[in-house]
Amino acid sequence: MTNHEKSIFIISELGIAPKKIAEIIKPGLSAVYSKLKGENRNAFTVEDFTLLKEYVLKKAQEIDKL
């Protein structure tokens, strides 16, 4: 599974909105839409996947503390 596929999996399974994705990985919103659609060879990178993964794990830890 590529980093792009892993990122798409996290996004789709957790229903993360494009606006939130843009906040997490720091590109513009239009870049997120291009990555989601795979337009112009845009794909989620290793760095993008790492940022998404860290965000999800951080939120899971916060939930666990409740």
Buried (B, 14 or more C-beta within 10 A) or exposed (E): EEBBEBBBEBBEEEEBEBEBBBEBBEBEEEBBBBBBEEEEEBBBBEEBBEBBBEBBEEEEEEEEEE
